[in-house]
Amino acid sequence: MADQTTPRRPRPRRGEQLEVTIDTLAYGGAGVGRADGFVVFVRGALPGDRVLATVGKSKRSYAEATVAELLEPSPDRIEPETPHPGAPWQVLPYERQLEVKQAQVVEALERLGGFEAPPVEPIVPAVQTLRYRNKVEYSFGADEDGRMVLGSHRAGRWDVIDELSVDVLASERVDELRNAIADWCREHEIPAYDRADQSGVLRNLVVREGRRTGELQARLVTRRRELDADVLAAAVPADSFLATNVEGLGETTAGGDTVLVKGQAKLFEELEVGGNRLRFGISPEAFFQTNTEMAERLYGIAAELAGLNGRQRVFDLYCGIGTIGIALSLDAREVIGVEIVEEAVADAIANAELNGIDNARFYAGDIRTAMRPLIEEEGTADVVVIDPPRAGLSQKVVRRVLEVGAPTIVYVSCNPTTLAPNARQLVEAGYRLETVRPVDMFPQTPHIECVALLRRG
């Protein structure tokens, strides 16, 4: 008897156009639908959309595509405040954004962590859904007429920069500063760096704002020094101005030679955690949570779940400039922070001194190699706080965390798809996943932050 099953469509080719109805959103924000049974991830599409999608990458089991034409919009779809490549979820009502993020955390823990009915609490909504970022990075480029523009990379393109006159993720002060710098550079005919032939000067602009202190800092990244940075710094509304020369060919704002042109190199910001006002100095390339208001809530949740009563020793792993460790030190007997970036450790030590904290110490070292000597010298900890990069913890780092033997682990994650397998590894070693609390640090984007509590036994 002949096989009556419906044959699966052939794998689509690059450039082929498919009509797809979107069913759900994948982690990372792409819409997921099927074309004759073949799974297609469509960037820019929402559940309920019917789209004509152009295939980019095509794999054996799925394809990645972009929207060529919106044939029928989802009932959920709304008009964005202002189109922005860094805020793709403006087309989704905020309550739906929260629902999707909550569901994605649950799904990651179930699918990648193997947890049945994972203990996920309701997501903590953002204080502000627009204009919340305290740090933004812009790129210089040229439009079709050769006019210099300052803005963002077009989605999926490394060689096209779309000008931004309004950035809905940053404050109006940042808009004013960015536009003033762009106008000055055009007036003085400073060319943008051409990523194709490596000619030109202007590469990037990094702006930081102290949401609590009111400080505003600009850092101009160039390929070679062919502009009068002193005159530019005096002409724009920034409290401090730095110039960074990066000779490499790649797209980066890190490294290079940075010169202080105006003001001070560190920007200062304040956080209120547990009723305590803390002040932090942030070096030009140091990491600091880009949403000040939600960082306060994130660290408050970490402190709450740690359950400190003044008697515990805390290990703060991936401590950065000391933000979490210093916040926890107010209710701990002692905090010991470890961070691989030496400049960040110097900031952490300075920040502890700035806040009059004498029970927090910070060391430079790789967690993989530094933990055993730390335990031998200092002993174990009662609480381990982990705030790793997006890639999560390697198996070796998980083993080092287990060697500490702490009764309590607080895991601060910016990626639930790496939190889930790490949580499973810790549970298999004797811990219990007690709760996971999602936090919406980045409204209008698919990014999700979580704080997880694990207890031993």
C-alpha positions as CSV (number, residue, x, y, z in Angstrom):
1,M,0.0,0.0,0.0
2,A,1.3,3.5,-0.9
3,D,2.5,5.8,1.8
4,Q,-0.4,8.3,2.4
5,T,1.6,10.8,4.5
6,T,2.1,14.3,3.2
7,P,5.5,14.7,1.7
8,R,7.6,17.3,3.4
9,R,8.5,20.3,1.2
10,P,12.1,20.5,-0.1
11,R,14.5,22.6,1.9
12,P,14.1,26.2,0.8
13,R,17.0,28.0,-1.0
14,R,18.6,31.2,0.0
15,G,16.6,34.1,-1.4
16,E,13.4,32.0,-1.9
17,Q,10.2,33.7,-0.6
18,L,7.8,31.8,1.5
19,E,4.3,32.6,2.8
20,V,4.3,31.9,6.6
21,T,1.8,32.3,9.4
22,I,3.6,33.0,12.7
23,D,2.6,30.9,15.6
24,T,4.9,31.9,18.4
25,L,8.1,33.8,19.3
26,A,11.4,32.1,19.8
27,Y,13.9,33.1,22.5
28,G,15.8,36.0,20.9
29,G,12.7,37.5,19.3
30,A,12.2,35.8,15.9
31,G,8.7,34.7,14.9
32,V,8.3,31.0,14.4
33,G,6.0,29.5,11.7
34,R,5.8,26.7,9.2
35,A,5.8,26.6,5.4
36,D,4.4,23.2,4.3
37,G,5.6,21.8,7.6
38,F,9.1,23.3,7.3
39,V,10.1,25.4,10.4
40,V,10.9,29.0,9.6
41,F,12.3,31.6,12.0
42,V,11.3,35.1,10.7
43,R,13.0,38.1,12.2
44,G,10.6,41.0,12.8
45,A,7.4,38.9,12.7
46,L,4.9,38.5,15.5
47,P,2.5,35.7,16.5
48,G,-0.6,36.1,14.3
49,D,1.2,37.8,11.4
50,R,0.9,36.3,7.9
51,V,4.1,37.3,6.1
52,L,6.0,36.8,2.8
53,A,9.4,36.0,4.1
54,T,12.7,36.0,2.3
55,V,15.0,33.1,3.3
56,G,18.5,33.9,4.4
57,K,20.1,30.8,6.0
58,S,18.6,27.5,5.2
59,K,19.4,24.4,7.4
60,R,18.3,20.8,7.2
61,S,15.5,21.3,9.8
62,Y,14.8,25.0,9.7
63,A,15.4,28.3,7.8
64,E,16.0,31.8,9.0
65,A,14.2,34.6,7.1
66,T,13.2,38.3,7.2
67,V,9.9,39.9,6.4
68,A,9.6,40.9,2.8
69,E,5.9,41.9,3.0
70,L,3.4,41.9,5.9
71,L,0.4,40.2,4.2
72,E,-1.9,40.3,7.3
73,P,-0.9,41.8,10.6
74,S,-1.3,40.2,13.9
75,P,-4.2,41.5,16.0
76,D,-1.6,42.3,18.7
77,R,0.6,44.4,16.4
78,I,0.7,48.2,17.2
79,E,2.6,51.1,15.7
80,P,6.0,51.8,17.2
81,E,6.7,55.0,19.0
82,T,9.7,55.6,16.7
83,P,11.3,52.7,14.6
84,H,14.6,51.6,16.2
85,P,16.7,48.5,15.4
86,G,17.5,48.2,19.1
87,A,13.8,48.2,20.1
88,P,12.2,45.7,17.8
89,W,9.4,44.8,20.2
90,Q,7.8,48.3,20.2
91,V,5.2,46.7,17.8
92,L,4.1,44.4,20.7
93,P,2.0,45.8,23.5
94,Y,4.0,45.9,26.8
95,E,1.7,43.5,28.6
96,R,2.2,40.9,25.8
97,Q,6.0,41.5,26.0
98,L,5.9,40.5,29.7
99,E,3.7,37.4,29.0
100,V,6.1,36.2,26.2
101,K,9.2,36.7,28.4
102,Q,7.6,34.9,31.3
103,A,6.6,32.0,29.1
104,Q,10.1,31.8,27.5
105,V,11.7,31.5,31.0
106,V,9.4,28.6,31.8
107,E,10.0,27.0,28.5
108,A,13.8,27.3,28.8
109,L,13.8,25.6,32.2
110,E,11.5,22.9,31.0
111,R,13.1,22.1,27.7
112,L,16.8,22.9,28.4
113,G,16.8,22.2,32.2
114,G,14.4,19.3,32.3
115,F,12.4,20.9,35.1
116,E,8.7,19.9,35.5
117,A,6.6,22.9,36.5
118,P,9.6,25.1,37.3
119,P,9.1,27.5,40.2
120,V,9.0,30.7,38.1
121,E,7.5,33.8,39.8
122,P,5.7,36.6,38.0
123,I,8.0,38.8,36.0
124,V,9.0,42.1,37.5
125,P,7.9,44.8,35.0
126,A,10.1,47.8,34.1
127,V,9.9,51.1,35.8
128,Q,10.1,52.8,32.4
129,T,9.3,51.1,29.1
130,L,11.1,53.8,26.9
131,R,14.1,56.1,27.4
132,Y,15.6,53.9,30.1
133,R,19.2,53.2,29.0
134,N,22.1,54.8,30.8
135,K,24.6,53.7,28.1
136,V,24.2,53.7,24.3
137,E,26.6,53.1,21.4
138,Y,26.2,54.6,18.0
139,S,28.0,54.1,14.7
140,F,29.1,56.6,12.0
141,G,28.4,56.0,8.4
142,A,27.3,57.6,5.1
143,D,23.9,57.6,3.4
144,E,23.3,57.1,-0.3
145,D,24.3,60.7,-1.1
146,G,27.6,60.4,0.8
147,R,26.4,62.5,3.7
148,M,27.8,61.5,7.1
149,V,25.2,60.0,9.5
150,L,25.3,58.9,13.1
151,G,23.0,56.1,14.3
152,S,22.6,52.4,14.3
153,H,23.4,49.4,12.1
154,R,20.4,48.3,10.0
155,A,19.2,45.0,11.2
156,G,21.3,42.2,9.6
157,R,23.6,44.7,7.9
158,W,27.2,45.5,8.9
159,D,27.7,48.0,6.2
160,V,24.6,50.2,6.4
161,I,24.1,52.8,9.1
162,D,20.6,54.4,9.6
163,E,20.6,57.9,11.1
164,L,18.9,58.4,14.4
165,S,17.5,61.8,15.3
166,V,15.5,60.4,18.1
167,D,16.5,57.4,20.2
168,V,13.5,56.1,22.1
169,L,15.8,54.0,24.4
170,A,17.9,57.0,25.6
171,S,17.0,60.3,27.3
172,E,16.3,63.5,25.5
173,R,19.7,64.8,26.8
174,V,21.4,62.0,25.0
175,D,19.5,62.9,21.8
176,E,20.7,66.5,22.1
177,L,24.4,65.4,22.7
178,R,24.4,62.9,19.8
179,N,22.9,65.3,17.4
180,A,25.3,68.1,18.4
181,I,28.3,65.8,17.8
182,A,27.0,64.7,14.4
183,D,26.3,68.3,13.4
184,W,29.8,69.5,14.5
185,C,31.5,66.6,12.6
186,R,29.5,67.4,9.4
187,E,30.3,71.1,9.7
188,H,34.0,70.3,10.0
189,E,33.8,67.7,7.2
190,I,35.2,64.8,9.3
191,P,34.6,61.7,7.2
192,A,33.1,58.5,8.7
193,Y,35.2,55.4,8.8
194,D,34.5,53.2,5.7
195,R,34.2,49.6,6.8
196,A,34.8,48.4,3.2
197,D,38.0,50.2,2.3
198,Q,39.2,51.2,5.8
199,S,39.3,54.9,4.9
200,G,37.9,57.8,7.0
201,V,38.1,58.7,10.7
202,L,34.8,58.5,12.7
203,R,33.9,55.0,14.0
204,N,31.6,55.1,17.0
205,L,30.1,57.3,19.7
206,V,29.6,55.9,23.2
207,V,27.4,58.0,25.6
208,R,26.9,57.3,29.3
209,E,24.5,59.1,31.6
210,G,24.3,59.1,35.3
211,R,20.5,58.7,35.8
212,R,20.8,59.6,39.5
213,T,23.8,62.0,39.3
214,G,22.9,63.8,36.1
215,E,26.4,63.4,34.7
216,L,26.8,63.0,30.9
217,Q,29.8,61.5,29.2
218,A,30.8,61.1,25.6
219,R,33.5,58.9,24.2
220,L,34.3,59.4,20.5
221,V,36.0,56.3,18.9
222,T,38.1,57.0,15.7
223,R,40.4,55.1,13.4
224,R,43.0,57.9,13.4
225,R,43.3,61.2,15.2
226,E,42.4,63.8,12.5
227,L,40.0,66.1,14.5
228,D,40.4,68.8,17.1
229,A,38.8,66.9,20.0
230,D,39.3,69.9,22.4
231,V,37.1,72.2,20.2
232,L,34.5,69.5,19.7
233,A,34.4,68.8,23.5
234,A,33.9,72.5,24.2
235,A,31.1,72.7,21.7
236,V,28.8,69.9,22.9
237,P,26.8,69.5,26.2
238,A,28.8,66.8,27.9
239,D,30.3,66.9,31.4
240,S,33.2,64.7,30.3
241,F,34.6,63.9,26.9
242,L,37.1,61.1,25.9
243,A,38.7,60.3,22.6
244,T,39.6,56.7,21.8
245,N,41.8,55.7,18.8
246,V,41.2,52.1,17.6
247,E,43.4,51.1,14.6
248,G,41.9,47.6,14.2
249,L,39.7,46.8,11.2
250,G,36.8,45.2,13.2
251,E,33.8,46.9,14.6
252,T,34.6,47.6,18.3
253,T,34.5,50.3,20.9
254,A,36.8,48.4,23.3
255,G,40.6,48.6,23.5
256,G,42.6,51.2,21.8
257,D,44.2,54.3,23.2
258,T,41.9,56.6,25.2
259,V,42.7,60.2,26.1
260,L,40.7,62.4,28.5
261,V,39.8,65.6,26.7
262,K,37.4,67.2,29.2
263,G,36.1,66.5,32.7
264,Q,36.9,63.2,34.5
265,A,37.4,59.7,33.1
266,K,35.0,58.0,35.5
267,L,31.3,58.6,35.3
268,F,29.6,58.4,38.7
269,E,26.2,56.8,39.2
270,E,24.1,56.0,42.3
271,L,21.9,53.0,43.2
272,E,19.4,52.7,46.0
273,V,19.3,49.1,47.3
274,G,17.5,48.0,50.5
275,G,17.1,51.7,51.5
276,N,20.8,52.4,51.2
277,R,22.2,54.9,48.6
278,L,25.4,53.6,47.1
279,R,27.7,55.5,44.7
280,F,29.8,53.9,42.0
281,G,32.6,55.2,39.8
282,I,32.5,53.6,36.3
283,S,35.6,53.6,34.1
284,P,35.1,54.2,30.3
285,E,35.1,50.5,29.3
286,A,33.7,49.0,32.5
287,F,30.4,47.1,32.6
288,F,27.5,48.6,34.5
289,Q,23.9,47.6,34.1
290,T,22.4,49.7,31.4
291,N,19.1,50.3,33.2
292,T,19.7,52.1,36.5
293,E,16.2,51.9,37.8
294,M,15.9,48.2,37.1
295,A,19.4,47.5,38.4
296,E,18.2,48.7,41.8
297,R,15.4,46.1,41.6
298,L,17.6,43.4,40.3
299,Y,20.2,43.8,43.1
300,G,17.4,44.2,45.7
301,I,16.0,40.8,44.6
302,A,19.5,39.2,44.8
303,A,19.8,40.6,48.3
304,E,16.3,39.4,49.3
305,L,16.9,35.8,48.0
306,A,20.4,35.6,49.6
307,G,18.6,36.0,53.0
308,L,21.6,37.7,54.7
309,N,21.5,38.4,58.4
310,G,24.9,39.8,59.1
311,R,26.6,36.5,59.8
312,Q,27.3,35.1,56.3
313,R,30.4,35.1,54.2
314,V,29.5,35.8,50.5
315,F,31.5,34.9,47.4
316,D,30.6,37.3,44.6
317,L,31.7,35.6,41.4
318,Y,32.1,37.7,38.2
319,C,31.9,40.7,40.5
320,G,32.7,43.4,37.9
321,I,33.0,46.8,39.5
322,G,31.5,45.6,42.7
323,T,27.9,46.6,42.4
324,I,26.2,43.4,43.7
325,G,29.0,42.7,46.3
326,I,28.9,46.1,47.8
327,A,25.1,46.1,48.0
328,L,25.2,42.7,49.8
329,S,28.1,43.7,52.1
330,L,25.7,45.9,54.1
331,D,23.9,42.8,55.4
332,A,26.8,40.3,55.3
333,R,29.7,39.5,57.6
334,E,32.1,39.6,54.7
335,V,32.1,39.7,50.9
336,I,34.9,38.4,48.7
337,G,34.6,39.2,45.0
338,V,36.4,37.6,42.0
339,E,36.6,39.1,38.5
340,I,39.0,38.4,35.6
341,V,39.2,42.0,34.3
342,E,41.8,43.8,36.4
343,E,40.5,47.3,35.6
344,A,37.1,46.3,36.9
345,V,38.6,44.9,40.1
346,A,40.4,48.3,40.6
347,D,37.0,50.0,40.2
348,A,35.5,47.6,42.7
349,I,38.1,48.3,45.3
350,A,37.7,52.1,44.8
351,N,33.9,51.8,45.0
352,A,34.1,49.9,48.3
353,E,36.3,52.7,49.7
354,L,34.0,55.4,48.2
355,N,31.0,53.9,50.1
356,G,32.9,53.4,53.3
357,I,32.7,49.6,53.0
358,D,35.4,47.7,54.9
359,N,34.0,44.2,54.8
360,A,34.3,43.6,51.1
361,R,37.5,42.5,49.3
362,F,38.0,42.0,45.6
363,Y,40.5,39.9,43.7
364,A,41.5,39.6,40.0
365,G,41.4,36.1,38.7
366,D,39.8,33.5,36.5
367,I,37.1,31.6,38.3
368,R,38.4,28.3,36.8
369,T,41.8,28.7,38.4
370,A,41.2,31.1,41.3
371,M,38.6,29.3,43.3
372,R,40.7,26.5,44.8
373,P,43.4,28.8,46.0
374,L,40.7,31.2,47.3
375,I,39.0,28.4,49.3
376,E,42.4,27.2,50.6
377,E,43.3,30.7,51.8
378,E,39.9,32.0,52.9
379,G,37.7,28.9,53.6
380,T,34.3,28.3,52.1
381,A,31.3,30.6,51.8
382,D,27.7,30.6,53.1
383,V,26.3,32.2,50.0
384,V,27.7,32.2,46.4
385,V,26.4,34.9,44.1
386,I,27.0,34.4,40.4
387,D,26.5,36.9,37.7
388,P,28.1,35.3,34.6
389,P,28.3,36.4,31.0
390,R,25.5,35.4,28.5
391,A,27.3,32.1,27.8
392,G,26.7,31.0,31.4
393,L,28.9,28.7,33.4
394,S,31.2,26.2,31.8
395,Q,31.2,22.7,33.3
396,K,34.6,23.4,35.0
397,V,33.2,26.6,36.6
398,V,30.2,24.7,37.8
399,R,32.6,22.2,39.5
400,R,34.5,25.0,41.1
401,V,31.2,26.5,42.5
402,L,30.2,23.0,43.8
403,E,33.6,22.8,45.6
404,V,32.7,25.9,47.7
405,G,29.8,23.9,49.1
406,A,27.8,26.9,50.0
407,P,24.3,26.2,51.3
408,T,22.8,29.0,49.1
409,I,23.5,30.0,45.5
410,V,22.0,33.1,44.0
411,Y,22.4,33.0,40.2
412,V,21.8,36.3,38.3
413,S,21.3,35.5,34.7
414,C,20.9,37.5,31.5
415,N,20.1,34.4,29.5
416,P,17.6,31.8,30.6
417,T,18.8,29.4,27.9
418,T,22.1,29.1,29.8
419,L,20.6,29.4,33.2
420,A,18.5,26.3,32.6
421,P,21.3,23.8,31.9
422,N,23.5,25.3,34.7
423,A,20.6,25.0,37.2
424,R,20.1,21.4,36.1
425,Q,23.8,20.7,36.7
426,L,23.6,22.2,40.2
427,V,20.4,20.3,41.0
428,E,22.0,17.0,40.0
429,A,24.9,17.8,42.4
430,G,22.5,18.1,45.3
431,Y,20.9,21.6,45.1
432,R,17.2,22.4,44.9
433,L,15.9,25.1,42.5
434,E,13.6,27.0,44.9
435,T,12.6,30.0,42.7
436,V,13.3,31.9,39.6
437,R,12.2,35.6,39.3
438,P,12.3,37.1,35.8
439,V,13.1,40.9,35.7
440,D,12.3,43.0,32.6
441,M,15.6,45.0,32.4
442,F,15.2,45.7,28.7
443,P,11.6,46.6,27.6
444,Q,11.0,46.7,23.8
445,T,13.6,44.0,23.3
446,P,13.6,40.2,23.6
447,H,16.3,40.2,26.3
448,I,15.4,38.7,29.7
449,E,17.1,38.9,33.1
450,C,16.4,36.4,35.9
451,V,17.5,35.8,39.5
452,A,17.4,32.1,40.6
453,L,17.7,30.8,44.1
454,L,19.2,27.3,44.7
455,R,19.7,25.7,48.2
456,R,21.7,22.6,49.0
457,G,20.0,19.5,50.3
